Amino acid sequence: DALPICLDLKKMAIFPLVHGVRSLALEQRLTRTSTLDRLWTLSDAKVLDRPFAAALADTFSFLQGLRLSVRLGGGDTSQVRGETLTKAERDQLADALDVVKRFKEFITYHFHLQMF
């Protein structure tokens, strides 16, 4: 899959991940506030299986790091341009977006959102 020329990391990937994890944590009445802590607690509670939680944690960390590097590089938004990334970064971003897509599908199924 080809990446879009310009991608808003926050809107396309970080926001759905953070708020999906937050929704699951609220449902489970978890008191953790960090997204990564919530992921591991949700895994311990068997809401997410361990490999999927690990993939989500890796994806979240990668996306946050990429967003930070964009901002440190002079960008004032969460917009990343595909041509500014190395081949390895583009591949890793494509993998991360696939994990986010799977997570969005999981959230849609889990909360029965397909009905709306």
C-alpha distance (Angstrom), angle and dihedral (degrees) to the residues before:
residue distance angle dihedral
D1 . . .
A2 3.78 . .
L3 3.77 117.1 .
P4 3.80 119.0 -124.8
I5 3.80 113.9 -100.2
C6 3.81 90.7 -115.6
L7 3.78 124.1 21.0
D8 3.81 130.2 -174.2
L9 3.80 101.4 -138.6
K10 3.77 94.2 -167.1
K11 3.79 96.6 50.1
M12 3.81 98.8 36.7
A13 3.79 101.0 40.3
I14 3.81 120.2 -2.1
F15 3.82 97.2 49.9
P16 3.84 95.6 51.4
L17 3.79 91.4 45.5
V18 3.81 96.2 48.0
H19 3.79 95.1 43.8
G20 3.79 94.5 42.3
V21 3.80 90.5 53.1
R22 3.82 89.8 44.6
S23 3.82 90.9 52.5
L24 3.80 92.2 50.7
A25 3.81 90.3 47.3
L26 3.80 91.9 50.7
E27 3.78 90.6 49.4
Q28 3.81 89.2 53.2
R29 3.83 92.0 43.7
L30 3.79 91.6 -122.4
T31 3.78 118.4 171.6
R32 3.81 96.6 -154.4
T33 3.80 114.2 115.0
S34 3.80 103.5 -171.0
T35 3.80 116.4 86.8
L36 3.81 92.0 -134.5
D37 3.83 92.5 48.1
R38 3.79 89.5 48.7
L39 3.81 91.3 51.0
W40 3.80 93.3 53.9
T41 3.81 92.3 43.5
L42 3.81 90.1 50.3
S43 3.79 88.2 50.8
D44 3.81 91.5 50.0
A45 3.82 88.1 50.2
K46 3.85 89.3 52.5
V47 3.82 92.3 -119.0
L48 3.81 88.5 119.1
D49 3.77 123.8 25.8
R50 3.80 114.6 -118.1
P51 3.84 98.1 -111.4
F52 3.81 91.8 50.3
A53 3.81 91.5 46.5
A54 3.82 88.8 50.5
A55 3.82 91.2 49.8
L56 3.80 89.9 49.4
A57 3.81 91.8 48.3
D58 3.82 91.8 49.5
T59 3.80 90.6 46.6
F60 3.80 93.0 49.0
S61 3.81 92.1 48.8
F62 3.81 92.3 47.7
L63 3.81 93.1 48.3
Q64 3.80 92.9 48.0
G65 3.81 90.4 49.0
L66 3.79 92.4 48.1
R67 3.79 91.6 48.0
L68 3.80 90.3 50.2
S69 3.80 92.3 50.0
V70 3.83 90.2 50.5
R71 3.79 90.3 51.9
L72 3.80 93.4 44.6
G73 3.79 88.6 50.2
G74 3.78 90.2 63.3
G75 3.79 100.5 -87.3
D76 3.78 114.6 135.5
T77 3.78 95.8 -162.5
S78 3.78 139.3 44.2
Q79 3.80 91.1 -98.3
V80 3.79 115.1 128.6
R81 3.78 121.6 -170.6
G82 3.79 115.4 -144.1
E83 3.78 94.5 -139.6
T84 3.82 91.8 58.8
L85 3.80 92.2 60.3
T86 3.77 127.2 85.3
K87 3.80 118.5 -117.3
A88 3.82 89.5 -103.7
E89 3.82 91.6 50.8
R90 3.81 91.5 48.5
D91 3.81 90.3 50.2
Q92 3.79 91.9 47.6
L93 3.81 90.8 47.0
A94 3.81 90.8 51.1
D95 3.82 89.5 51.0
A96 3.82 90.6 47.5
L97 3.80 91.7 51.0
D98 3.80 89.0 50.9
V99 3.82 90.4 53.6
V100 3.82 90.2 48.8
K101 3.81 89.9 49.9
R102 3.83 90.8 52.0
F103 3.81 89.9 47.9
K104 3.81 91.9 50.5
E105 3.81 88.6 51.7
F106 3.82 89.7 49.5
I107 3.83 91.4 50.4
T108 3.81 91.7 47.1
Y109 3.80 90.6 52.1
H110 3.83 95.5 40.2
F111 3.79 94.9 52.3
H112 3.82 94.5 34.6
L113 3.79 91.2 -120.3
Q114 3.80 93.5 152.3
M115 3.80 86.5 79.9
F116 3.83 91.8 70.3
